[in-house]
Amino acid sequence: MSTDGKPNPATAAGDGAKGKKRKHYLPHNRPVKKKGSYPLRPGVQGFFITCDGGRERQASGEAINVIDSFFEELLYGNGTTSKPVEAVSKPTNKKIKFSYSESESSSDEDDDGEDENGENESEAHTGEQVDPGNSRGENSELQKDDKQSHDKTAETPEEQCSGAGEPPSKKQCLEDCSSKCSLKDNKEEKSIDKLIEDEIKELGDKNKRRFVTLDSGCNGVIFIQMRKQDRDPGPRDIVQHIMQSAASTRKHMSRFILRVLPIEVACYASEEEISRAIKPLVTKYFPLETDHPQKFAVLYDARANSGIDRMKIINSVAKSVPGPHKVDLNNPDKSIVVQIVKTICLIGVVEKYKELAKYNLRQLTSPGS
């Protein structure tokens, strides 16, 4: 019998469980897996780009396309749509001419002519009569020799390659012919679809990409890392080419990108680390022994970091530049860019900073500028 006036404990527990949400906890002493791009870190070089807030993902895609196009222009020249390696890899339709076949046939004909002339001359000098049977036999032998030489010239390159006992010059020519035929067959084996698939796989592999987006951790800021090889142009050359092209053509390039700055040194945001990491950059652009001293300025900006002293960083960067070069804030020849994002300091060198609208791509391409 059921007791009157008392609720069932099983049903009451079930109603309470349905109304409450299950709590989720992070695992103890285990790193949380984060999906997306890798965070910004020291030791990288690339491009510091500002964009509209909330449009970081779209701006990073546009930035990679713009940077890649201007990188190819610098690497392969203006107006080139294909790489020079592709032009070399295409098979050339050339007619192969075997010089030994003509030389042998001509030499045989010359020898035959000399024999006939020699026999006629000997007959004319001696005045002796020649047996008609012997003359017919000699003529038949000469015809056989001509036929054999003609058959040699009519052989195909494959038949010639299979022959044995040829002279060294003939063997070398046949080997060249066989190597060209094998290269052509290997190129024909790789279809266009297979080449496209290989290129898609290479682009899909993040480790083989030349330009990769890194997470800056700040709103309205993106960073494009560049994996520079030996003979590739650096970030400074690419950004300078982009700004000069934008200033000359006034062609609109993107919707969300604002400012593009080259970064060649990345380190932790401390006075000691900055003064140590900037030494190779100063040696490259501000040499100690020079006949043309440069006027420079330090451009400092910090985001999501209020614990660092602005003037200490500017003074440490200015003191690292040797004596022949001087500070000029009004009309500098080169400007040292110092961008601090959280705990990372990004350093680069630019030219004509004020003339190129402070490297603001939108302002350079706007019609009213």
C-alpha positions as CSV (number, residue, x, y, z in Angstrom):
1,M,0.0,0.0,0.0
2,S,1.1,3.5,-0.7
3,T,1.3,6.0,2.1
4,D,-1.1,8.9,1.7
5,G,0.2,12.4,1.7
6,K,3.9,11.5,1.1
7,P,5.6,12.1,-2.3
8,N,7.6,9.3,-3.9
9,P,11.3,10.0,-3.3
10,A,12.3,8.5,-6.7
11,T,10.0,10.8,-8.6
12,A,11.1,13.8,-6.6
13,A,14.8,13.1,-7.2
14,G,14.1,12.7,-10.9
15,D,12.3,16.0,-11.2
16,G,15.2,17.8,-9.5
17,A,17.8,16.2,-11.7
18,K,16.0,17.3,-14.9
19,G,15.9,20.9,-13.8
20,K,19.6,21.2,-13.0
21,K,22.4,21.4,-15.7
22,R,25.4,19.2,-15.5
23,K,28.6,21.0,-14.4
24,H,31.7,20.7,-16.5
25,Y,35.2,21.1,-15.0
26,L,38.6,21.4,-16.7
27,P,41.0,18.5,-16.3
28,H,43.5,18.9,-13.5
29,N,47.1,19.7,-14.5
30,R,46.4,19.3,-18.2
31,P,46.7,22.0,-20.9
32,V,43.4,23.0,-22.6
33,K,43.5,22.2,-26.3
34,K,42.8,25.4,-28.3
35,K,41.6,25.2,-31.9
36,G,42.9,27.9,-34.3
37,S,46.1,29.7,-35.1
38,Y,49.2,29.5,-32.9
39,P,49.8,32.5,-30.5
40,L,52.4,35.2,-31.2
41,R,55.8,34.3,-29.8
42,P,59.4,35.5,-29.9
43,G,61.8,34.7,-32.7
44,V,59.3,35.2,-35.6
45,Q,59.3,37.7,-38.4
46,G,56.5,38.8,-40.6
47,F,53.8,41.6,-40.8
48,F,52.1,43.5,-38.1
49,I,48.7,44.5,-39.4
50,T,45.9,46.6,-37.9
51,C,42.3,46.1,-39.1
52,D,38.7,46.9,-38.2
53,G,37.7,45.4,-34.8
54,G,35.9,42.1,-35.1
55,R,37.1,41.5,-38.7
56,E,40.4,39.8,-37.8
57,R,39.5,36.6,-39.7
58,Q,38.6,38.3,-42.9
59,A,41.5,40.7,-42.7
60,S,44.0,37.9,-42.2
61,G,42.7,36.2,-45.4
62,E,43.0,39.4,-47.4
63,A,46.4,40.1,-46.0
64,I,47.8,36.8,-47.0
65,N,46.5,37.2,-50.6
66,V,47.9,40.7,-50.9
67,I,51.3,39.9,-49.5
68,D,51.6,36.7,-51.6
69,S,50.8,38.5,-54.8
70,F,53.4,41.2,-54.2
71,F,55.9,38.6,-53.0
72,E,55.6,36.8,-56.3
73,E,56.1,40.1,-58.2
74,L,59.3,40.8,-56.4
75,L,60.5,37.2,-56.7
76,Y,59.6,36.6,-60.4
77,G,59.4,40.1,-61.8
78,N,56.5,42.3,-62.7
79,G,54.0,41.1,-65.2
80,T,54.9,37.4,-64.9
81,T,52.0,35.1,-64.2
82,S,54.0,31.9,-64.1
83,K,57.2,30.8,-62.6
84,P,60.3,30.4,-64.8
85,V,60.6,26.8,-63.6
86,E,57.4,25.9,-65.4
87,A,58.7,27.2,-68.7
88,V,61.7,25.1,-68.4
89,S,59.7,22.0,-67.5
90,K,57.6,22.1,-70.6
91,P,58.7,19.7,-73.4
92,T,60.2,21.4,-76.4
93,N,59.0,20.3,-79.8
94,K,62.3,20.2,-81.7
95,K,63.2,18.1,-84.7
96,I,66.1,15.8,-83.9
97,K,68.6,15.5,-86.7
98,F,71.2,12.8,-86.7
99,S,74.4,14.2,-88.2
100,Y,76.1,10.8,-88.4
101,S,73.6,9.4,-90.9
102,E,74.2,12.2,-93.5
103,S,78.0,12.0,-93.0
104,E,78.0,8.3,-93.5
105,S,75.8,8.3,-96.6
106,S,77.8,11.3,-98.1
107,S,81.1,9.5,-97.3
108,D,79.8,6.3,-99.0
109,E,78.7,8.2,-102.0
110,D,82.0,10.1,-102.2
111,D,84.0,6.9,-101.9
112,D,81.9,5.2,-104.6
113,G,82.4,8.2,-106.9
114,E,86.1,8.2,-106.2
115,D,86.3,4.4,-107.0
116,E,84.5,4.9,-110.3
117,N,86.5,7.9,-111.3
118,G,89.7,6.0,-110.3
119,E,88.8,3.0,-112.4
120,N,87.9,5.1,-115.4
121,E,91.1,7.0,-115.1
122,S,93.1,3.8,-114.8
123,E,91.3,2.4,-117.9
124,A,92.0,5.6,-119.8
125,H,95.7,5.6,-119.0
126,T,96.3,1.9,-119.6
127,G,94.0,1.5,-122.5
128,E,93.2,-2.1,-121.5
129,Q,89.8,-3.6,-122.0
130,V,87.8,-4.6,-118.9
131,D,85.8,-7.7,-118.7
132,P,82.0,-6.9,-118.9
133,G,81.2,-9.6,-116.4
134,N,83.6,-8.1,-113.8
135,S,82.2,-4.6,-114.4
136,R,78.7,-5.9,-113.8
137,G,79.8,-7.6,-110.6
138,E,81.4,-4.4,-109.4
139,N,78.3,-2.4,-110.2
140,S,76.1,-4.8,-108.3
141,E,78.4,-4.6,-105.3
142,L,78.2,-0.8,-105.4
143,Q,74.4,-0.9,-105.6
144,K,74.3,-3.2,-102.5
145,D,76.6,-0.8,-100.6
146,D,74.3,2.2,-101.5
147,K,71.2,0.2,-100.4
148,Q,72.8,-0.7,-97.0
149,S,73.8,2.9,-96.4
150,H,70.2,4.0,-97.3
151,D,68.7,1.4,-94.9
152,K,70.9,2.7,-92.1
153,T,69.6,6.3,-92.5
154,A,66.0,5.1,-92.7
155,E,66.2,3.3,-89.3
156,T,64.1,4.8,-86.5
157,P,65.8,6.1,-83.3
158,E,64.4,3.1,-81.4
159,E,66.0,0.7,-83.8
160,Q,69.2,2.7,-83.8
161,C,69.3,2.6,-79.9
162,S,69.0,-1.2,-80.0
163,G,71.9,-1.6,-82.4
164,A,75.3,-2.8,-81.2
165,G,78.8,-2.0,-82.3
166,E,78.2,1.6,-83.2
167,P,81.0,4.2,-83.0
168,P,81.3,6.3,-79.8
169,S,79.8,9.5,-81.4
170,K,76.8,7.5,-82.6
171,K,76.3,5.9,-79.2
172,Q,76.4,9.2,-77.5
173,C,73.8,10.7,-79.8
174,L,71.6,7.6,-79.3
175,E,71.9,7.9,-75.5
176,D,70.8,11.6,-75.7
177,C,67.8,10.6,-77.8
178,S,66.8,7.8,-75.4
179,S,67.1,10.2,-72.4
180,K,64.9,12.8,-74.1
181,C,62.3,10.2,-74.9
182,S,62.3,8.9,-71.3
183,L,61.9,12.5,-69.9
184,K,59.0,13.1,-72.2
185,D,57.3,9.9,-71.2
186,N,57.7,10.8,-67.5
187,K,56.2,14.2,-68.0
188,E,53.2,12.8,-69.9
189,E,52.6,10.2,-67.1
190,K,51.9,13.0,-64.6
191,S,48.5,14.4,-65.6
192,I,47.2,17.8,-64.8
193,D,44.8,16.5,-62.2
194,K,47.6,14.8,-60.3
195,L,49.7,18.0,-60.3
196,I,46.7,20.0,-59.0
197,E,46.2,17.5,-56.2
198,D,49.9,17.6,-55.2
199,E,49.7,21.4,-55.1
200,I,46.5,21.3,-52.9
201,K,48.2,18.9,-50.5
202,E,51.2,21.2,-50.2
203,L,49.0,24.2,-49.6
204,G,47.0,22.3,-47.0
205,D,50.1,21.4,-45.0
206,K,50.6,24.3,-42.5
207,N,54.3,23.5,-42.1
208,K,55.0,24.2,-45.8
209,R,53.1,27.5,-46.0
210,R,55.1,30.6,-46.5
211,F,52.6,32.9,-44.8
212,V,50.8,31.8,-41.7
213,T,48.4,33.7,-39.4
214,L,49.4,34.0,-35.7
215,D,47.0,34.9,-32.9
216,S,47.9,38.3,-31.5
217,G,45.4,38.1,-28.7
218,C,44.3,41.8,-29.2
219,N,41.2,43.2,-30.9
220,G,41.9,44.8,-34.3
221,V,45.5,43.4,-34.6
222,I,46.7,40.4,-36.7
223,F,50.1,39.1,-37.3
224,I,51.2,37.2,-40.5
225,Q,54.3,35.1,-40.0
226,M,56.7,34.7,-42.9
227,R,58.9,31.6,-43.3
228,K,61.7,33.3,-45.2
229,Q,64.1,31.2,-47.3
230,D,67.6,32.2,-48.4
231,R,66.9,34.2,-51.6
232,D,63.4,35.4,-50.7
233,P,62.8,39.1,-50.2
234,G,62.2,40.1,-46.6
235,P,59.1,41.6,-45.0
236,R,60.6,45.1,-45.3
237,D,61.0,44.8,-49.1
238,I,57.5,43.4,-49.5
239,V,55.8,46.1,-47.5
240,Q,57.8,48.8,-49.2
241,H,56.7,47.5,-52.6
242,I,53.1,47.3,-51.5
243,M,53.1,50.9,-50.2
244,Q,54.8,52.3,-53.3
245,S,52.4,50.5,-55.6
246,A,49.4,51.7,-53.6
247,A,50.7,55.3,-53.6
248,S,51.3,55.3,-57.4
249,T,48.2,53.4,-58.6
250,R,45.7,54.4,-55.9
251,K,44.2,50.9,-56.5
252,H,41.9,49.6,-53.7
253,M,43.4,46.3,-52.4
254,S,41.3,45.2,-49.4
255,R,38.3,46.1,-47.3
256,F,39.5,45.5,-43.7
257,I,43.3,46.1,-43.7
258,L,44.4,49.4,-42.2
259,R,48.1,49.6,-41.4
260,V,50.9,47.2,-42.6
261,L,54.3,47.2,-40.9
262,P,57.2,44.9,-41.4
263,I,58.6,43.0,-38.4
264,E,62.1,41.6,-38.5
265,V,62.7,41.0,-34.7
266,A,60.4,39.6,-32.1
267,C,61.3,39.3,-28.4
268,Y,59.9,39.6,-24.9
269,A,58.9,43.1,-23.8
270,S,61.7,43.9,-21.4
271,E,64.4,46.5,-21.6
272,E,67.2,43.9,-21.5
273,E,65.7,41.6,-24.1
274,I,65.0,44.5,-26.5
275,S,68.5,45.9,-26.3
276,R,69.9,42.5,-26.9
277,A,67.6,41.5,-29.8
278,I,67.9,44.8,-31.7
279,K,71.7,44.5,-32.2
280,P,71.6,42.6,-35.6
281,L,68.9,45.0,-36.9
282,V,71.0,48.1,-36.0
283,T,74.1,46.5,-37.6
284,K,72.2,45.9,-40.8
285,Y,70.6,49.4,-41.2
286,F,72.8,51.6,-39.1
287,P,76.4,50.5,-39.6
288,L,79.1,52.0,-37.4
289,E,81.5,53.0,-40.2
290,T,79.6,54.8,-42.9
291,D,80.0,57.9,-45.1
292,H,76.3,58.7,-45.1
293,P,74.9,58.9,-41.5
294,Q,71.2,58.4,-41.2
295,K,68.6,60.4,-39.3
296,F,66.1,58.1,-37.4
297,A,63.1,58.2,-35.2
298,V,61.6,55.6,-32.8
299,L,57.9,54.9,-33.2
300,Y,56.5,53.3,-30.1
301,D,53.0,51.8,-29.4
302,A,51.8,49.4,-26.8
303,R,48.6,47.2,-26.6
304,A,47.3,45.2,-23.6
305,N,50.5,46.1,-21.6
306,S,50.4,48.9,-19.1
307,G,53.3,47.7,-16.9
308,I,56.1,48.8,-19.1
309,D,57.6,52.3,-19.2
310,R,57.4,53.9,-22.6
311,M,60.4,56.3,-22.2
312,K,62.7,53.5,-21.0
313,I,62.0,51.4,-24.1
314,I,62.5,54.4,-26.5
315,N,65.7,55.4,-24.8
316,S,67.1,51.9,-24.9
317,V,66.4,51.6,-28.6
318,A,67.9,55.1,-29.4
319,K,71.0,54.3,-27.4
320,S,71.6,51.1,-29.3
321,V,72.1,53.1,-32.6
322,P,75.8,54.1,-32.9
323,G,77.1,57.7,-32.9
324,P,77.3,58.8,-36.5
325,H,73.5,58.5,-36.8
326,K,71.3,61.1,-35.2
327,V,67.8,61.4,-33.9
328,D,65.4,63.6,-36.0
329,L,61.7,63.4,-35.2
330,N,60.6,65.8,-37.9
331,N,62.3,64.5,-41.0
332,P,63.9,61.1,-40.4
333,D,65.4,59.0,-43.1
334,K,64.4,55.7,-41.4
335,S,62.0,55.0,-38.6
336,I,62.4,52.2,-36.0
337,V,59.0,50.6,-35.3
338,V,58.5,49.2,-31.8
339,Q,55.1,47.5,-31.3
340,I,54.3,45.9,-28.0
341,V,51.5,43.4,-27.9
342,K,50.9,41.9,-24.5
343,T,54.3,40.4,-23.5
344,I,55.8,40.4,-27.0
345,C,57.8,43.3,-28.6
346,L,57.9,43.5,-32.4
347,I,60.6,45.6,-34.1
348,G,61.1,46.7,-37.7
349,V,62.6,49.5,-39.8
350,V,60.7,51.5,-42.4
351,E,61.4,54.4,-44.8
352,K,59.3,57.4,-45.8
353,Y,56.9,56.8,-42.9
354,K,55.1,60.1,-43.1
355,E,55.2,60.4,-46.9
356,L,53.4,57.1,-47.3
357,A,50.6,58.0,-44.9
358,K,52.1,56.1,-42.0
359,Y,51.8,52.9,-43.9
360,N,48.0,53.0,-43.8
361,L,46.9,51.1,-46.9
362,R,43.3,52.4,-46.7
363,Q,44.4,56.0,-46.5
364,L,46.9,55.6,-49.4
365,T,44.2,54.2,-51.7
366,S,41.4,56.5,-50.8
367,P,40.6,59.1,-53.5
368,G,40.7,62.1,-51.2
369,S,44.3,61.5,-50.0
